[in-house]
Amino acid sequence: MLRLNSHPSGRHFLQIPGPTNVPDRVLRAMDYPTIDHRGPEFQQLGKKVLADIRKIFQTTQPVVIYPASGTGAWEAALVNTLSPGDKVLMYETGHFASLWKKMADKLGVHAEFIVGDWRHGVDAAAIGARLAEDRNHEIKAVCVVHNETSTGVTSDIAAVRRAIDAAGHPALLLVDTISSLGSVDYRHDEWGVDVTVSGSQKGLMLPPGISFNAVSAKAIAASAKARLPRAFWGWDEIIEANKNGFWPYTPATNLLYGLSEACDMLLEEGLQNVFARHRRHAEATRACVNAWGLEILCQNPSEYSPALTAVVMPEGHSADTFRKIVLEHFNMSLGQGLSKLSGKVFRIGHLGDFNDLTLMGTLAGVEMGFALAGVPHHAGGVLAAMDSLRAAASQPSLRAA
Ligand SMILES: *Cc1c(COP(=O)(O)O)cnc(C)c1O
């Protein structure tokens, strides 16, 4: 039975790929009176989070913070840079890339999709080839998802940048990092990204409710000419007010306390260590899935996501029935298959506030759930994950690779 009204003992295992578990330090940081958002105390907080978040995006350029879910930051990226009827080139990596495309269509932008099979990342060569054909430079932006959360596939953003440059094309590069920022190495400046979209509730370990646009000078120049209607999302007034640590309207003050703490945690651990930790947990998860004899949805090993793993259910078994059994017996939520993957895959989130033993608890819950649900598998996946973690632990060089 779902125990909605009683309190199951122990912590809920929220192992969906976002929202992720919010660490106690972040919860405590937000448990504080809301202050005057035009006063001196807020100004210090505003200046601190605006400086810290740039380090997380690996940028020295402005990062705009919205009181909105990631979807709002998607819209902000489009309406600030484009005009009605503009063409954009998008790549079908999965459910989230498809939703972003639908949004572009609704906003009156002509979004062209390079069709994908939901098992591979962005083919930078295909983007380069399409841009090379676009001799009149009608395509104004290339939009791609860094970590496709519906499939567990991570794309090579630096390769997309190189492809755009090799085609000699002036299109802006817009990237969704909603499920990778703070978990997967991401370099806004070094990779020449013009707008990076992100959200609070995945790698940043915060509750849902704030989202981001990291912007380049080229993106800001484009926004001066872009004619899609925008008011709330407009960068200019926000960036202006941010110079003094303020916002033009009431910001999500308590989420910003949390953001300050989450940035402290990530920077104390060291970003490269955070990324290595995620790679280690992803590798142990794949060792486990392989030992179970099940299939990983991502088909290209160089594109395996460090943040989550999507597992293909054996024919004739429903991923949703299995997930329900795991929730009822072990108080653990696993990610569902989205749109065309509904019922066919489940997703193990291994991102955010997460350590070796959280991973072992998660994988043990999955393996026990298989037995209860009668899902055919080989026992011993959990042991394989333990071996993988033990091997990594005894090689300190791997820990901070
Ligand atoms: C979660 C997610 C979104 C949607 O974000 P919301 O906060 O739910 O609006 C978009 N893109 C990716 C890659 C995501 O993981």
The ligand as an ORCA input file, in Angstrom:
! r2SCAN-3c Opt
* xyz 0 1
  C      14.140     18.293    -15.897
  C      14.514     18.713    -17.240
  C      13.830     19.713    -17.938
  C      12.575     20.346    -17.411
  O      12.810     21.124    -16.276
  P      11.619     21.584    -15.349
  O      12.329     22.146    -14.151
  O      10.799     20.366    -15.063
  O      10.839     22.621    -16.066
  C      14.304     20.097    -19.166
  N      15.398     19.546    -19.711
  C      16.079     18.565    -19.082
  C      17.300     17.978    -19.745
  C      15.652     18.119    -17.839
  O      16.342     17.142    -17.221
*
